[in-house]
């Protein structure tokens, strides 16, 4: 949200949240929560991930797969 405050200082926090949750979110109806990051960290720390190595586990709902952000234009 910090970067949105810099890019769009005229918008309020709710407008910034809407951009993240609705405009650039790949997972319709889902919002990334701190628990999602915690679950990924727990997985990596568990025996379940014993053969996982040399991998960046990206927990972003598919955002970095190549989506061009549908961001409002800068003024």
N, CA, C, O and CB atoms as a CASP TS submission, in Angstrom:
PFRMAT TS
TARGET T0000
AUTHOR 0000-0000-0000
METHOD Language model
MODEL 1
PARENT N/A
ATOM      1  N   UNK     1       0.818  -1.187   0.000  1.00  0.00           N
ATOM      2  CA  UNK     1       0.000   0.000   0.000  1.00  0.00           C
ATOM      3  C   UNK     1       0.867   1.259   0.000  1.00  0.00           C
ATOM      4  O   UNK     1       0.443   2.325  -0.446  1.00  0.00           O
ATOM      5  CB  UNK     1      -0.933  -0.007   1.200  1.00  0.00           C
ATOM      6  N   UNK     2       2.076   1.113   0.504  1.00  0.00           N
ATOM      7  CA  UNK     2       2.971   2.272   0.577  1.00  0.00           C
ATOM      8  C   UNK     2       3.210   2.877  -0.797  1.00  0.00           C
ATOM      9  O   UNK     2       3.187   4.098  -0.952  1.00  0.00           O
ATOM     10  CB  UNK     2       4.305   1.876   1.207  1.00  0.00           C
ATOM     11  N   UNK     3       3.438   2.034  -1.787  1.00  0.00           N
ATOM     12  CA  UNK     3       3.715   2.548  -3.127  1.00  0.00           C
ATOM     13  C   UNK     3       2.485   3.224  -3.714  1.00  0.00           C
ATOM     14  O   UNK     3       2.610   4.206  -4.446  1.00  0.00           O
ATOM     15  CB  UNK     3       4.186   1.419  -4.047  1.00  0.00           C
ATOM     16  N   UNK     4       1.299   2.711  -3.404  1.00  0.00           N
ATOM     17  CA  UNK     4       0.080   3.349  -3.902  1.00  0.00           C
ATOM     18  C   UNK     4      -0.104   4.728  -3.293  1.00  0.00           C
ATOM     19  O   UNK     4      -0.606   5.637  -3.954  1.00  0.00           O
ATOM     20  CB  UNK     4      -1.140   2.479  -3.604  1.00  0.00           C
ATOM     21  N   UNK     5       0.295   4.891  -2.049  1.00  0.00           N
ATOM     22  CA  UNK     5       0.226   6.212  -1.413  1.00  0.00           C
ATOM     23  C   UNK     5       1.145   7.198  -2.126  1.00  0.00           C
ATOM     24  O   UNK     5       0.829   8.382  -2.238  1.00  0.00           O
ATOM     25  CB  UNK     5       0.604   6.117   0.081  1.00  0.00           C
ATOM     26  N   UNK     6       2.285   6.701  -2.608  1.00  0.00           N
ATOM     27  CA  UNK     6       3.219   7.566  -3.334  1.00  0.00           C
ATOM     28  C   UNK     6       2.699   7.873  -4.740  1.00  0.00           C
ATOM     29  O   UNK     6       2.777   9.012  -5.202  1.00  0.00           O
ATOM     30  CB  UNK     6       4.609   6.905  -3.416  1.00  0.00           C
ATOM     31  N   UNK     7       2.174   6.859  -5.410  1.00  0.00           N
ATOM     32  CA  UNK     7       1.710   7.039  -6.779  1.00  0.00           C
ATOM     33  C   UNK     7       0.410   7.831  -6.855  1.00  0.00           C
ATOM     34  O   UNK     7       0.223   8.647  -7.758  1.00  0.00           O
ATOM     35  CB  UNK     7       1.525   5.698  -7.439  1.00  0.00           C
ATOM     36  N   UNK     8      -0.481   7.586  -5.906  1.00  0.00           N
ATOM     37  CA  UNK     8      -1.818   8.190  -5.919  1.00  0.00           C
ATOM     38  C   UNK     8      -2.111   8.858  -4.577  1.00  0.00           C
ATOM     39  O   UNK     8      -2.982   8.399  -3.838  1.00  0.00           O
ATOM     40  CB  UNK     8      -2.897   7.124  -6.234  1.00  0.00           C
ATOM     41  N   UNK     9      -1.399   9.931  -4.253  1.00  0.00           N
ATOM     42  CA  UNK     9      -1.587  10.571  -2.942  1.00  0.00           C
ATOM     43  C   UNK     9      -2.980  11.176  -2.761  1.00  0.00           C
ATOM     44  O   UNK     9      -3.423  11.385  -1.632  1.00  0.00           O
ATOM     45  CB  UNK     9      -0.546  11.651  -2.747  1.00  0.00           C
ATOM     46  N   UNK    10      -3.665  11.455  -3.861  1.00  0.00           N
ATOM     47  CA  UNK    10      -4.997  12.051  -3.756  1.00  0.00           C
ATOM     48  C   UNK    10      -6.065  11.033  -3.371  1.00  0.00           C
ATOM     49  O   UNK    10      -7.168  11.412  -2.978  1.00  0.00           O
ATOM     50  CB  UNK    10      -5.372  12.706  -5.066  1.00  0.00           C
ATOM     51  N   UNK    11      -5.744   9.740  -3.481  1.00  0.00           N
ATOM     52  CA  UNK    11      -6.702   8.685  -3.133  1.00  0.00           C
ATOM     53  C   UNK    11      -6.579   8.327  -1.662  1.00  0.00           C
ATOM     54  O   UNK    11      -5.516   8.469  -1.058  1.00  0.00           O
ATOM     55  CB  UNK    11      -6.481   7.434  -4.007  1.00  0.00           C
ATOM     56  N   UNK    12      -7.664   7.869  -1.106  1.00  0.00           N
ATOM     57  CA  UNK    12      -7.672   7.436   0.286  1.00  0.00           C
ATOM     58  C   UNK    12      -7.308   5.970   0.417  1.00  0.00           C
ATOM     59  O   UNK    12      -7.140   5.269  -0.581  1.00  0.00           O
ATOM     60  CB  UNK    12      -9.030   7.687   0.906  1.00  0.00           C
ATOM     61  N   UNK    13      -7.186   5.508   1.658  1.00  0.00           N
ATOM     62  CA  UNK    13      -6.791   4.124   1.938  1.00  0.00           C
ATOM     63  C   UNK    13      -7.779   3.121   1.357  1.00  0.00           C
ATOM     64  O   UNK    13      -7.367   2.080   0.845  1.00  0.00           O
ATOM     65  CB  UNK    13      -6.666   3.908   3.440  1.00  0.00           C
ATOM     66  N   UNK    14      -9.073   3.414   1.426  1.00  0.00           N
ATOM     67  CA  UNK    14     -10.075   2.497   0.879  1.00  0.00           C
ATOM     68  C   UNK    14      -9.944   2.373  -0.640  1.00  0.00           C
ATOM     69  O   UNK    14     -10.124   1.288  -1.192  1.00  0.00           O
ATOM     70  CB  UNK    14     -11.486   2.972   1.247  1.00  0.00           C
ATOM     71  N   UNK    15      -9.636   3.472  -1.306  1.00  0.00           N
ATOM     72  CA  UNK    15      -9.429   3.418  -2.758  1.00  0.00           C
ATOM     73  C   UNK    15      -8.178   2.609  -3.095  1.00  0.00           C
ATOM     74  O   UNK    15      -8.175   1.854  -4.068  1.00  0.00           O
ATOM     75  CB  UNK    15      -9.314   4.842  -3.342  1.00  0.00           C
ATOM     76  N   UNK    16      -7.122   2.758  -2.306  1.00  0.00           N
ATOM     77  CA  UNK    16      -5.908   1.958  -2.502  1.00  0.00           C
ATOM     78  C   UNK    16      -6.216   0.480  -2.304  1.00  0.00           C
ATOM     79  O   UNK    16      -5.771  -0.358  -3.089  1.00  0.00           O
ATOM     80  CB  UNK    16      -4.791   2.407  -1.531  1.00  0.00           C
ATOM     81  N   UNK    17      -6.966   0.159  -1.274  1.00  0.00           N
ATOM     82  CA  UNK    17      -7.322  -1.237  -0.984  1.00  0.00           C
ATOM     83  C   UNK    17      -8.150  -1.817  -2.143  1.00  0.00           C
ATOM     84  O   UNK    17      -7.948  -2.967  -2.533  1.00  0.00           O
ATOM     85  CB  UNK    17      -8.117  -1.336   0.360  1.00  0.00           C
ATOM     86  N   UNK    18      -9.076  -1.024  -2.688  1.00  0.00           N
ATOM     87  CA  UNK    18      -9.899  -1.496  -3.796  1.00  0.00           C
ATOM     88  C   UNK    18      -9.036  -1.812  -5.014  1.00  0.00           C
ATOM     89  O   UNK    18      -9.265  -2.814  -5.692  1.00  0.00           O
ATOM     90  CB  UNK    18     -10.965  -0.450  -4.156  1.00  0.00           C
ATOM     91  N   UNK    19      -8.045  -0.966  -5.297  1.00  0.00           N
ATOM     92  CA  UNK    19      -7.137  -1.223  -6.421  1.00  0.00           C
ATOM     93  C   UNK    19      -6.467  -2.580  -6.252  1.00  0.00           C
ATOM     94  O   UNK    19      -6.424  -3.378  -7.189  1.00  0.00           O
ATOM     95  CB  UNK    19      -6.069  -0.107  -6.532  1.00  0.00           C
ATOM     96  N   UNK    20      -5.947  -2.839  -5.057  1.00  0.00           N
ATOM     97  CA  UNK    20      -5.233  -4.092  -4.801  1.00  0.00           C
ATOM     98  C   UNK    20      -6.179  -5.287  -4.823  1.00  0.00           C
ATOM     99  O   UNK    20      -5.864  -6.312  -5.427  1.00  0.00           O
ATOM    100  CB  UNK    20      -4.510  -4.026  -3.455  1.00  0.00           C
ATOM    101  N   UNK    21      -7.325  -5.168  -4.178  1.00  0.00           N
ATOM    102  CA  UNK    21      -8.219  -6.310  -4.024  1.00  0.00           C
ATOM    103  C   UNK    21      -9.077  -6.578  -5.256  1.00  0.00           C
ATOM    104  O   UNK    21      -9.476  -7.721  -5.479  1.00  0.00           O
ATOM    105  CB  UNK    21      -9.109  -6.096  -2.839  1.00  0.00           C
ATOM    106  N   UNK    22      -9.370  -5.563  -6.060  1.00  0.00           N
ATOM    107  CA  UNK    22     -10.276  -5.769  -7.184  1.00  0.00           C
ATOM    108  C   UNK    22      -9.613  -5.586  -8.543  1.00  0.00           C
ATOM    109  O   UNK    22      -9.853  -6.379  -9.453  1.00  0.00           O
ATOM    110  CB  UNK    22     -11.431  -4.833  -7.070  1.00  0.00           C
ATOM    111  N   UNK    23      -8.788  -4.560  -8.697  1.00  0.00           N
ATOM    112  CA  UNK    23      -8.243  -4.248 -10.015  1.00  0.00           C
ATOM    113  C   UNK    23      -7.055  -5.126 -10.406  1.00  0.00           C
ATOM    114  O   UNK    23      -6.983  -5.581 -11.548  1.00  0.00           O
ATOM    115  CB  UNK    23      -7.830  -2.808 -10.057  1.00  0.00           C
ATOM    116  N   UNK    24      -6.134  -5.371  -9.494  1.00  0.00           N
ATOM    117  CA  UNK    24      -4.932  -6.130  -9.849  1.00  0.00           C
ATOM    118  C   UNK    24      -4.931  -7.550  -9.293  1.00  0.00           C
ATOM    119  O   UNK    24      -3.973  -8.292  -9.508  1.00  0.00           O
ATOM    120  CB  UNK    24      -3.709  -5.403  -9.357  1.00  0.00           C
ATOM    121  N   UNK    25      -5.969  -7.932  -8.597  1.00  0.00           N
ATOM    122  CA  UNK    25      -6.061  -9.264  -7.997  1.00  0.00           C
ATOM    123  C   UNK    25      -6.433 -10.293  -9.057  1.00  0.00           C
ATOM    124  O   UNK    25      -7.435 -10.125  -9.753  1.00  0.00           O
ATOM    125  CB  UNK    25      -7.095  -9.278  -6.850  1.00  0.00           C
ATOM    126  N   UNK    26      -5.647 -11.349  -9.191  1.00  0.00           N
ATOM    127  CA  UNK    26      -5.904 -12.428 -10.139  1.00  0.00           C
ATOM    128  C   UNK    26      -6.919 -13.435  -9.610  1.00  0.00           C
ATOM    129  O   UNK    26      -7.574 -14.121 -10.394  1.00  0.00           O
ATOM    130  CB  UNK    26      -4.612 -13.136 -10.478  1.00  0.00           C
ATOM    131  N   UNK    27      -7.054 -13.532  -8.303  1.00  0.00           N
ATOM    132  CA  UNK    27      -7.908 -14.544  -7.685  1.00  0.00           C
ATOM    133  C   UNK    27      -9.256 -13.924  -7.327  1.00  0.00           C
ATOM    134  O   UNK    27      -9.423 -13.356  -6.248  1.00  0.00           O
ATOM    135  CB  UNK    27      -7.230 -15.147  -6.423  1.00  0.00           C
ATOM    136  N   UNK    28     -10.200 -14.039  -8.231  1.00  0.00           N
ATOM    137  CA  UNK    28     -11.497 -13.400  -8.040  1.00  0.00           C
ATOM    138  C   UNK    28     -12.166 -13.889  -6.756  1.00  0.00           C
ATOM    139  O   UNK    28     -12.337 -15.088  -6.535  1.00  0.00           O
ATOM    140  CB  UNK    28     -12.405 -13.670  -9.246  1.00  0.00           C
ATOM    141  N   UNK    29     -12.534 -12.933  -5.927  1.00  0.00           N
ATOM    142  CA  UNK    29     -13.228 -13.254  -4.686  1.00  0.00           C
ATOM    143  C   UNK    29     -12.320 -13.589  -3.514  1.00  0.00           C
ATOM    144  O   UNK    29     -12.802 -13.762  -2.395  1.00  0.00           O
ATOM    145  CB  UNK    29     -14.138 -14.386  -4.920  1.00  0.00           C
ATOM    146  N   UNK    30     -11.014 -13.684  -3.747  1.00  0.00           N
ATOM    147  CA  UNK    30     -10.072 -13.995  -2.673  1.00  0.00           C
ATOM    148  C   UNK    30      -9.132 -12.814  -2.450  1.00  0.00           C
ATOM    149  O   UNK    30      -8.805 -12.081  -3.383  1.00  0.00           O
ATOM    150  CB  UNK    30      -9.265 -15.277  -3.003  1.00  0.00           C
ATOM    151  N   UNK    31      -8.712 -12.643  -1.222  1.00  0.00           N
ATOM    152  CA  UNK    31      -7.777 -11.580  -0.864  1.00  0.00           C
ATOM    153  C   UNK    31      -6.648 -12.212  -0.057  1.00  0.00           C
ATOM    154  O   UNK    31      -6.895 -12.994   0.861  1.00  0.00           O
ATOM    155  CB  UNK    31      -8.488 -10.431  -0.053  1.00  0.00           C
ATOM    156  N   UNK    32      -5.417 -11.872  -0.400  1.00  0.00           N
ATOM    157  CA  UNK    32      -4.260 -12.371   0.330  1.00  0.00           C
ATOM    158  C   UNK    32      -4.320 -11.899   1.774  1.00  0.00           C
ATOM    159  O   UNK    32      -4.543 -10.719   2.043  1.00  0.00           O
ATOM    160  CB  UNK    32      -2.949 -11.910  -0.336  1.00  0.00           C
ATOM    161  N   UNK    33      -4.122 -12.824   2.693  1.00  0.00           N
ATOM    162  CA  UNK    33      -4.137 -12.515   4.121  1.00  0.00           C
ATOM    163  C   UNK    33      -2.802 -12.920   4.733  1.00  0.00           C
ATOM    164  O   UNK    33      -2.106 -13.773   4.183  1.00  0.00           O
ATOM    165  CB  UNK    33      -5.313 -13.238   4.837  1.00  0.00           C
ATOM    166  N   UNK    34      -2.434 -12.320   5.865  1.00  0.00           N
ATOM    167  CA  UNK    34      -1.178 -12.691   6.523  1.00  0.00           C
ATOM    168  C   UNK    34      -1.075 -14.202   6.783  1.00  0.00           C
ATOM    169  O   UNK    34       0.021 -14.760   6.738  1.00  0.00           O
ATOM    170  CB  UNK    34      -1.043 -11.935   7.839  1.00  0.00           C
ATOM    171  N   UNK    35      -2.189 -14.854   7.051  1.00  0.00           N
ATOM    172  CA  UNK    35      -2.171 -16.299   7.308  1.00  0.00           C
ATOM    173  C   UNK    35      -1.712 -17.082   6.083  1.00  0.00           C
ATOM    174  O   UNK    35      -1.137 -18.161   6.227  1.00  0.00           O
ATOM    175  CB  UNK    35      -3.558 -16.777   7.739  1.00  0.00           C
ATOM    176  N   UNK    36      -1.953 -16.561   4.881  1.00  0.00           N
ATOM    177  CA  UNK    36      -1.499 -17.243   3.667  1.00  0.00           C
ATOM    178  C   UNK    36       0.022 -17.277   3.600  1.00  0.00           C
ATOM    179  O   UNK    36       0.606 -18.286   3.205  1.00  0.00           O
ATOM    180  CB  UNK    36      -2.066 -16.552   2.417  1.00  0.00           C
ATOM    181  N   UNK    37       0.657 -16.192   3.982  1.00  0.00           N
ATOM    182  CA  UNK    37       2.121 -16.129   4.021  1.00  0.00           C
ATOM    183  C   UNK    37       2.645 -17.055   5.111  1.00  0.00           C
ATOM    184  O   UNK    37       3.639 -17.756   4.920  1.00  0.00           O
ATOM    185  CB  UNK    37       2.609 -14.674   4.262  1.00  0.00           C
ATOM    186  N   UNK    38       1.968 -17.049   6.257  1.00  0.00           N
ATOM    187  CA  UNK    38       2.375 -17.911   7.370  1.00  0.00           C
ATOM    188  C   UNK    38       2.284 -19.379   6.979  1.00  0.00           C
ATOM    189  O   UNK    38       3.161 -20.167   7.333  1.00  0.00           O
ATOM    190  CB  UNK    38       1.508 -17.641   8.608  1.00  0.00           C
ATOM    191  N   UNK    39       1.234 -19.758   6.255  1.00  0.00           N
ATOM    192  CA  UNK    39       1.098 -21.160   5.819  1.00  0.00           C
ATOM    193  C   UNK    39       2.226 -21.555   4.868  1.00  0.00           C
ATOM    194  O   UNK    39       2.735 -22.674   4.941  1.00  0.00           O
ATOM    195  CB  UNK    39      -0.267 -21.381   5.132  1.00  0.00           C
ATOM    196  N   UNK    40       2.617 -20.650   3.984  1.00  0.00           N
ATOM    197  CA  UNK    40       3.713 -20.943   3.061  1.00  0.00           C
ATOM    198  C   UNK    40       5.017 -21.127   3.833  1.00  0.00           C
ATOM    199  O   UNK    40       5.786 -22.046   3.551  1.00  0.00           O
ATOM    200  CB  UNK    40       3.862 -19.816   2.014  1.00  0.00           C
ATOM    201  N   UNK    41       5.264 -20.251   4.809  1.00  0.00           N
ATOM    202  CA  UNK    41       6.481 -20.368   5.632  1.00  0.00           C
ATOM    203  C   UNK    41       6.463 -21.661   6.438  1.00  0.00           C
ATOM    204  O   UNK    41       7.490 -22.328   6.572  1.00  0.00           O
ATOM    205  CB  UNK    41       6.617 -19.154   6.581  1.00  0.00           C
ATOM    206  N   UNK    42       5.305 -22.013   6.972  1.00  0.00           N
ATOM    207  CA  UNK    42       5.181 -23.251   7.747  1.00  0.00           C
ATOM    208  C   UNK    42       5.453 -24.461   6.858  1.00  0.00           C
ATOM    209  O   UNK    42       6.121 -25.406   7.277  1.00  0.00           O
ATOM    210  CB  UNK    42       3.775 -23.359   8.385  1.00  0.00           C
ATOM    211  N   UNK    43       4.939 -24.431   5.642  1.00  0.00           N
ATOM    212  CA  UNK    43       5.205 -25.511   4.699  1.00  0.00           C
ATOM    213  C   UNK    43       6.701 -25.654   4.446  1.00  0.00           C
ATOM    214  O   UNK    43       7.235 -26.761   4.500  1.00  0.00           O
ATOM    215  CB  UNK    43       4.466 -25.265   3.380  1.00  0.00           C
ATOM    216  N   UNK    44       7.382 -24.539   4.170  1.00  0.00           N
ATOM    217  CA  UNK    44       8.813 -24.598   3.889  1.00  0.00           C
ATOM    218  C   UNK    44       9.627 -25.065   5.083  1.00  0.00           C
ATOM    219  O   UNK    44      10.699 -25.649   4.925  1.00  0.00           O
ATOM    220  CB  UNK    44       9.304 -23.251   3.446  1.00  0.00           C
ATOM    221  N   UNK    45       9.113 -24.804   6.280  1.00  0.00           N
ATOM    222  CA  UNK    45       9.819 -25.225   7.496  1.00  0.00           C
ATOM    223  C   UNK    45       9.474 -26.658   7.901  1.00  0.00           C
ATOM    224  O   UNK    45      10.072 -27.194   8.833  1.00  0.00           O
ATOM    225  CB  UNK    45       9.491 -24.278   8.641  1.00  0.00           C
ATOM    226  N   UNK    46       8.529 -27.274   7.220  1.00  0.00           N
ATOM    227  CA  UNK    46       8.072 -28.611   7.607  1.00  0.00           C
ATOM    228  C   UNK    46       8.792 -29.706   6.826  1.00  0.00           C
ATOM    229  O   UNK    46       9.502 -29.441   5.856  1.00  0.00           O
ATOM    230  CB  UNK    46       6.569 -28.732   7.396  1.00  0.00           C
ATOM    231  N   UNK    47       8.588 -30.940   7.275  1.00  0.00           N
ATOM    232  CA  UNK    47       9.129 -32.096   6.566  1.00  0.00           C
ATOM    233  C   UNK    47       8.446 -32.301   5.212  1.00  0.00           C
ATOM    234  O   UNK    47       8.990 -32.978   4.341  1.00  0.00           O
ATOM    235  CB  UNK    47       8.978 -33.349   7.419  1.00  0.00           C
ATOM    236  N   UNK    48       7.264 -31.723   5.035  1.00  0.00           N
ATOM    237  CA  UNK    48       6.541 -31.849   3.769  1.00  0.00           C
ATOM    238  C   UNK    48       7.330 -31.250   2.602  1.00  0.00           C
ATOM    239  O   UNK    48       7.124 -31.636   1.451  1.00  0.00           O
ATOM    240  CB  UNK    48       5.175 -31.171   3.875  1.00  0.00           C
ATOM    241  N   UNK    49       8.224 -30.318   2.893  1.00  0.00           N
ATOM    242  CA  UNK    49       8.973 -29.654   1.824  1.00  0.00           C
ATOM    243  C   UNK    49      10.407 -30.162   1.712  1.00  0.00           C
ATOM    244  O   UNK    49      11.278 -29.453   1.207  1.00  0.00           O
ATOM    245  CB  UNK    49       8.982 -28.157   2.055  1.00  0.00           C
ATOM    246  N   UNK    50      10.657 -31.374   2.174  1.00  0.00           N
ATOM    247  CA  UNK    50      12.040 -31.866   2.239  1.00  0.00           C
ATOM    248  C   UNK    50      12.737 -31.942   0.878  1.00  0.00           C
ATOM    249  O   UNK    50      13.967 -31.929   0.824  1.00  0.00           O
ATOM    250  CB  UNK    50      12.055 -33.227   2.874  1.00  0.00           C
ATOM    251  N   UNK    51      11.984 -32.020  -0.215  1.00  0.00           N
ATOM    252  CA  UNK    51      12.601 -32.050  -1.539  1.00  0.00           C
ATOM    253  C   UNK    51      12.455 -30.729  -2.275  1.00  0.00           C
ATOM    254  O   UNK    51      12.735 -30.659  -3.471  1.00  0.00           O
ATOM    255  CB  UNK    51      11.999 -33.158  -2.367  1.00  0.00           C
ATOM    256  N   UNK    52      12.030 -29.697  -1.596  1.00  0.00           N
ATOM    257  CA  UNK    52      11.899 -28.377  -2.203  1.00  0.00           C
ATOM    258  C   UNK    52      13.178 -27.613  -1.918  1.00  0.00           C
ATOM    259  O   UNK    52      13.524 -27.379  -0.760  1.00  0.00           O
ATOM    260  CB  UNK    52      10.643 -27.608  -1.659  1.00  0.00           C
ATOM    261  N   UNK    53      13.882 -27.224  -2.973  1.00  0.00           N
ATOM    262  CA  UNK    53      15.081 -26.409  -2.804  1.00  0.00           C
ATOM    263  C   UNK    53      15.327 -25.612  -4.075  1.00  0.00           C
ATOM    264  O   UNK    53      14.886 -25.991  -5.160  1.00  0.00           O
ATOM    265  CB  UNK    53      16.312 -27.290  -2.462  1.00  0.00           C
ATOM    266  N   UNK    54      16.028 -24.516  -3.924  1.00  0.00           N
ATOM    267  CA  UNK    54      16.347 -23.685  -5.073  1.00  0.00           C
ATOM    268  C   UNK    54      15.120 -23.102  -5.751  1.00  0.00           C
ATOM    269  O   UNK    54      15.113 -22.897  -6.965  1.00  0.00           O
ATOM    270  CB  UNK    54      17.130 -24.477  -6.062  1.00  0.00           C
ATOM    271  N   UNK    55      14.097 -22.839  -4.979  1.00  0.00           N
ATOM    272  CA  UNK    55      12.834 -22.353  -5.532  1.00  0.00           C
ATOM    273  C   UNK    55      12.372 -21.124  -4.768  1.00  0.00           C
ATOM    274  O   UNK    55      12.420 -21.100  -3.538  1.00  0.00           O
ATOM    275  CB  UNK    55      11.753 -23.453  -5.486  1.00  0.00           C
ATOM    276  N   UNK    56      11.928 -20.109  -5.488  1.00  0.00           N
ATOM    277  CA  UNK    56      11.312 -18.952  -4.851  1.00  0.00           C
ATOM    278  C   UNK    56       9.822 -19.212  -4.793  1.00  0.00           C
ATOM    279  O   UNK    56       9.152 -19.220  -5.826  1.00  0.00           O
ATOM    280  CB  UNK    56      11.632 -17.623  -5.618  1.00  0.00           C
ATOM    281  N   UNK    57       9.303 -19.421  -3.615  1.00  0.00           N
ATOM    282  CA  UNK    57       7.878 -19.664  -3.448  1.00  0.00           C
ATOM    283  C   UNK    57       7.167 -18.316  -3.404  1.00  0.00           C
ATOM    284  O   UNK    57       7.236 -17.596  -2.408  1.00  0.00           O
ATOM    285  CB  UNK    57       7.590 -20.500  -2.157  1.00  0.00           C
ATOM    286  N   UNK    58       6.495 -17.993  -4.479  1.00  0.00           N
ATOM    287  CA  UNK    58       5.815 -16.708  -4.589  1.00  0.00           C
ATOM    288  C   UNK    58       4.364 -16.906  -4.171  1.00  0.00           C
ATOM    289  O   UNK    58       3.637 -17.697  -4.772  1.00  0.00           O
ATOM    290  CB  UNK    58       5.913 -16.130  -6.043  1.00  0.00           C
ATOM    291  N   UNK    59       3.956 -16.190  -3.151  1.00  0.00           N
ATOM    292  CA  UNK    59       2.588 -16.282  -2.644  1.00  0.00           C
ATOM    293  C   UNK    59       1.895 -14.977  -3.006  1.00  0.00           C
ATOM    294  O   UNK    59       1.796 -14.059  -2.192  1.00  0.00           O
ATOM    295  CB  UNK    59       2.552 -16.548  -1.084  1.00  0.00           C
ATOM    296  N   UNK    60       1.415 -14.915  -4.251  1.00  0.00           N
ATOM    297  CA  UNK    60       0.792 -13.670  -4.715  1.00  0.00           C
ATOM    298  C   UNK    60      -0.457 -13.917  -5.544  1.00  0.00           C
ATOM    299  O   UNK    60      -0.931 -13.015  -6.235  1.00  0.00           O
ATOM    300  CB  UNK    60       1.781 -12.866  -5.527  1.00  0.00           C
ATOM    301  N   UNK    61      -0.994 -15.126  -5.482  1.00  0.00           N
ATOM    302  CA  UNK    61      -2.231 -15.406  -6.200  1.00  0.00           C
ATOM    303  C   UNK    61      -2.107 -15.367  -7.702  1.00  0.00           C
ATOM    304  O   UNK    61      -3.107 -15.183  -8.395  1.00  0.00           O
ATOM    305  CB  UNK    61      -3.264 -14.451  -5.788  1.00  0.00           C
ATOM    306  N   UNK    62      -0.912 -15.534  -8.226  1.00  0.00           N
ATOM    307  CA  UNK    62      -0.705 -15.553  -9.666  1.00  0.00           C
ATOM    308  C   UNK    62      -0.360 -14.215 -10.280  1.00  0.00           C
ATOM    309  O   UNK    62      -0.237 -14.113 -11.501  1.00  0.00           O
ATOM    310  CB  UNK    62      -1.905 -16.072 -10.318  1.00  0.00           C
ATOM    311  N   UNK    63      -0.200 -13.188  -9.469  1.00  0.00           N
ATOM    312  CA  UNK    63       0.058 -11.841  -9.984  1.00  0.00           C
ATOM    313  C   UNK    63       1.323 -11.782 -10.826  1.00  0.00           C
ATOM    314  O   UNK    63       1.321 -11.151 -11.883  1.00  0.00           O
ATOM    315  CB  UNK    63       0.163 -10.853  -8.837  1.00  0.00           C
ATOM    316  N   UNK    64       2.405 -12.419 -10.389  1.00  0.00           N
ATOM    317  CA  UNK    64       3.685 -12.307 -11.091  1.00  0.00           C
ATOM    318  C   UNK    64       3.811 -13.249 -12.285  1.00  0.00           C
ATOM    319  O   UNK    64       4.873 -13.316 -12.904  1.00  0.00           O
ATOM    320  CB  UNK    64       4.808 -12.574 -10.133  1.00  0.00           C
ATOM    321  N   UNK    65       2.773 -13.957 -12.610  1.00  0.00           N
ATOM    322  CA  UNK    65       2.823 -14.881 -13.748  1.00  0.00           C
ATOM    323  C   UNK    65       2.940 -14.127 -15.060  1.00  0.00           C
ATOM    324  O   UNK    65       3.290 -14.720 -16.081  1.00  0.00           O
ATOM    325  CB  UNK    65       1.582 -15.775 -13.770  1.00  0.00           C
ATOM    326  N   UNK    66       2.659 -12.857 -15.056  1.00  0.00           N
ATOM    327  CA  UNK    66       2.807 -12.073 -16.269  1.00  0.00           C
ATOM    328  C   UNK    66       1.683 -11.113 -16.512  1.00  0.00           C
ATOM    329  O   UNK    66       1.550 -10.592 -17.619  1.00  0.00           O
ATOM    330  CB  UNK    66       2.931 -12.963 -17.422  1.00  0.00           C
ATOM    331  N   UNK    67       0.889 -10.866 -15.541  1.00  0.00           N
ATOM    332  CA  UNK    67      -0.229  -9.944 -15.705  1.00  0.00           C
ATOM    333  C   UNK    67       0.285  -8.510 -15.863  1.00  0.00           C
ATOM    334  O   UNK    67       1.189  -8.073 -15.151  1.00  0.00           O
ATOM    335  CB  UNK    67      -1.194 -10.043 -14.501  1.00  0.00           C
ATOM    336  N   UNK    68      -0.300  -7.812 -16.789  1.00  0.00           N
ATOM    337  CA  UNK    68      -0.056  -6.386 -16.893  1.00  0.00           C
ATOM    338  C   UNK    68      -1.058  -5.727 -15.966  1.00  0.00           C
ATOM    339  O   UNK    68      -2.264  -5.886 -16.151  1.00  0.00           O
ATOM    340  CB  UNK    68      -0.186  -5.861 -18.380  1.00  0.00           C
ATOM    341  N   UNK    69      -0.585  -4.992 -14.974  1.00  0.00           N
ATOM    342  CA  UNK    69      -1.505  -4.426 -13.995  1.00  0.00           C
ATOM    343  C   UNK    69      -2.531  -3.486 -14.617  1.00  0.00           C
ATOM    344  O   UNK    69      -2.213  -2.681 -15.492  1.00  0.00           O
ATOM    345  CB  UNK    69      -0.732  -3.694 -12.937  1.00  0.00           C
ATOM    346  N   UNK    70      -3.735  -3.606 -14.157  1.00  0.00           N
ATOM    347  CA  UNK    70      -4.811  -2.709 -14.584  1.00  0.00           C
ATOM    348  C   UNK    70      -4.864  -1.540 -13.606  1.00  0.00           C
ATOM    349  O   UNK    70      -5.852  -1.345 -12.898  1.00  0.00           O
ATOM    350  CB  UNK    70      -6.196  -3.457 -14.649  1.00  0.00           C
ATOM    351  N   UNK    71      -3.784  -0.771 -13.583  1.00  0.00           N
ATOM    352  CA  UNK    71      -3.655   0.325 -12.634  1.00  0.00           C
ATOM    353  C   UNK    71      -4.264   1.592 -13.218  1.00  0.00           C
ATOM    354  O   UNK    71      -4.213   1.805 -14.429  1.00  0.00           O
ATOM    355  CB  UNK    71      -2.179   0.555 -12.263  1.00  0.00           C
ATOM    356  N   UNK    72      -4.838   2.433 -12.365  1.00  0.00           N
ATOM    357  CA  UNK    72      -5.302   3.733 -12.847  1.00  0.00           C
ATOM    358  C   UNK    72      -4.119   4.520 -13.412  1.00  0.00           C
ATOM    359  O   UNK    72      -2.994   4.379 -12.931  1.00  0.00           O
ATOM    360  CB  UNK    72      -5.997   4.531 -11.707  1.00  0.00           C
ATOM    361  N   UNK    73      -4.363   5.334 -14.416  1.00  0.00           N
ATOM    362  CA  UNK    73      -3.284   6.108 -15.010  1.00  0.00           C
ATOM    363  C   UNK    73      -2.822   7.208 -14.063  1.00  0.00           C
ATOM    364  O   UNK    73      -3.614   7.777 -13.311  1.00  0.00           O
ATOM    365  CB  UNK    73      -3.728   6.709 -16.342  1.00  0.00           C
ATOM    366  N   UNK    74      -1.531   7.494 -14.114  1.00  0.00           N
ATOM    367  CA  UNK    74      -0.975   8.571 -13.296  1.00  0.00           C
ATOM    368  C   UNK    74      -1.409   9.908 -13.865  1.00  0.00           C
ATOM    369  O   UNK    74      -1.498  10.087 -15.080  1.00  0.00           O
ATOM    370  CB  UNK    74       0.571   8.483 -13.228  1.00  0.00           C
ATOM    371  N   UNK    75      -1.673  10.829 -12.979  1.00  0.00           N
ATOM    372  CA  UNK    75      -2.110  12.166 -13.414  1.00  0.00           C
ATOM    373  C   UNK    75      -0.934  12.973 -13.898  1.00  0.00           C
ATOM    374  O   UNK    75      -1.101  14.123 -14.304  1.00  0.00           O
ATOM    375  CB  UNK    75      -2.822  12.910 -12.277  1.00  0.00           C
TER
END
